[in-house]
């Protein structure tokens, strides 16, 4: 009886996960994520104690921003929505939508939303996103917790991707577990008003829409001294 109850609970959890991720992966409002990313970029640039060093962003080839929701009991699940942008010779590209999802077994109680900022340090890192395929951060593309000061950069392990997270109002470096990400073409189509590829967006073959201008200004703005 107990065995049957456990199987039933597991089945319900799996179906719930599939239902949530299916609805979460339908086309969604990218502008809301763009606005949140703009606010967060201004936040870490506007602090006097910068935990994301200026030189890290200055030398970045691109960024990715992801809001992940983790919930569950016994069977945990995570789903995320976000964007990726590239720095080109003609300035920052517009945002390309991306999504993530995953499952884990173990004691999972409650839920938590996490904001993650990925600094793409190499052209190869940007290319992983530009291909427009699903891949795993941490497995297909190496990443590590980013340096939190200019002094630390001198002795910090270099990786294609640095990871930072915002918790309790402060940005800090984080060592993230593997996370699968993939493009969301349906959302990109709604945002740009036509079918576009991630590569077209990141290579600025499609100009950034008006709604992305504030985020680009935030990325280009100087740090607070």
N, C-alpha and C positions, 0 to 999 in steps of 0.2 A: 504493500500500500504506500509506504513511504517512498519507494523507488518510483512508483507511478506518479506520485505527487511531484517529485523532483523533475521528472521528465516533462510533466505538464507545465510546471513553472518555467522550465528552460524554453519550451516551445513558445509560450506566451511572450517571454522576453525577446526571443529571436524575431517573432512576428512584429513585436512592438518596435524593435530596432529597424527592421526592414521598412515598416510603415513610416517611421520618423525620417529615416535617411532618404526614402523615396520622395517624400513631400519636401524635405529640405533641399534636395538636389534638383527640384524643378526650377525654372527660371525665377530669379529673385531680384530684389531692388538693389542693384550695384551702387546706386548713388548713396544709399544709406551707409554702406561700407566705406565709400570714398570720403564721406563726411566724417565718419569716425576716425579714419586713418589720418585725415587732415588735422583733426583735433589732437590726436596722439603725437603726431610729428611736431606740432607746435609746442606740445607739452614738454617733450624731452629737450627740445632746442631752447625753450624759454627758461629752463632751470639754470641756476648758477653752478650747481654741482652736477655736471653732465655725466650721466652713466653710459651714454653712447657717445664716445669721443668724436669730436668734429672731423678728425682725419679719417675715421672709419667711413663716415658718410661721404666725405669728399672724394675718396678713392673708390667708392662703390660703383659697380657696373649696373646695379639694379637693386630693387627691394621687393620683398613680398610681405604682405600683411594678412594675418589670418586671425579670425575670432573663432575659437573652438569651444564647443559646449560638451561637457562630459557628464554623463548621468548613468544611473543604473543601480541594480542591487543583485549581487552574485555575478550576473553577466553585465559588464559595463560596455558602454558604447560612446563614441565621440563623433561629432559631425562639425564641420567647419565651413565657413564662407570667407572668401577673401579676394585679394587682388595681387597682381604682380606688375611691376613697371620696370623699364630699362632706361638707362642713361645713354643716350646716343650722342653723336657728334653735333646734332641739331637740338639738343636738349632732352628733357625727360619725355618718354612716351606716354600715351594714355594708359589707363589701367585695363588689364585683361582679367576677367573673372576666373577664379579658381575655387575648387571645393575639396574637402577632405573628409575622410571617414575611417572608422576602425572599430574593432571589438576587442575586449579583453575579458578574461575570466579571473575571478577572485572576488574579494569583498569590496563592492563598490556601493557606497551609500551617498545619497544626495546628488547635487549637481553643481557644476562650477563653470563659469565662462572665463576664458583666458584670451588675452590679446597677445599675439606673437608678432614680432618684427624680425624678418630674415634679411640680413644684409648680404647681397650677392657680390662676392669679391672678385669673381673671374668671369670672362666672357663665356667660358664653358658652363658655368652655373646658370647664366641667363639662357644659354642654348637649351638646357634641360627643360626649361619652361616653354621656350619658343617652339620646340618640336610638337607641342600640343598633345602629348601622350601622358598617360598615367605613370607616375614613378614614385619612388620612396626616398624622401629626405632622410639622410642618415645611412642609407644602404646604397642607392644608386648615385647619390650626391652627398659627399661628406660634409658634415657640419659640426660645429663646436660652439660652446658658450663664448660669446664675444668679449673682448677686453672692455673694461669699464673706466679706463683712464688713459691719457696719452702716455704716461709712464709705463703702464702695463703692456702697451702695444709692443714695446721693444723686446719683451721676453715672452710674448704670447704665441701660442701655437697657431700657425696660419692654416686656414681651412677655406674651401670654396664658399662656405656659408657661415656667417656668425648669427647666433640666435639670441634674441632678447625678449623679455616678457614684462608686462606691466601688472603689478600686484600691489594692492592697497595704495594706489596713487603713485608708485615709484617704478621706474624702469630698471631692470636688472638683467644680468646675463643668466642664461639657463642652459643646462645640458638636456636637450630634448630627446626623447625616445623616437624611434622610427615613426614616420608619419607619411601616409600616402596622400598625394595631391594630384589633381587632374584639372584640365580646363573645363570651363562651363560655357559651351558655345551658345546655348540658348539664352543665357543671361547677357552675353556679349552682343548677341543679335538685337536684343531689346534695348540695350544701352546705346549702341551705335546706330540703330535704325536699319541695319542691313547685316547680312551674313558676313562675318569677318573671321580670320584665323588669329590665333595668339601671336604667330610670327608677324603678321601684318601690323598688329597693334604695337608689338615691342620694337619693331624696326621703323616705326613711324610712317609706314606706308598708308596708315589711316591716322589722320590728325586727331589729337585729343579733343574730345567734346567740351563744350562750355562748362559742364558740370565738374570736370576734372581740373580746371584751371587753378582753383584755390589750393588743391593738394600739390600741384606742381609748384605754385608760389611758396608753399610751406617748405617743400624740399629744397628750393633754391635760396630761401631766406637765410641770413646769417644767424649764427648761434648768439645767444645772449652772453655777454662777457661777464 
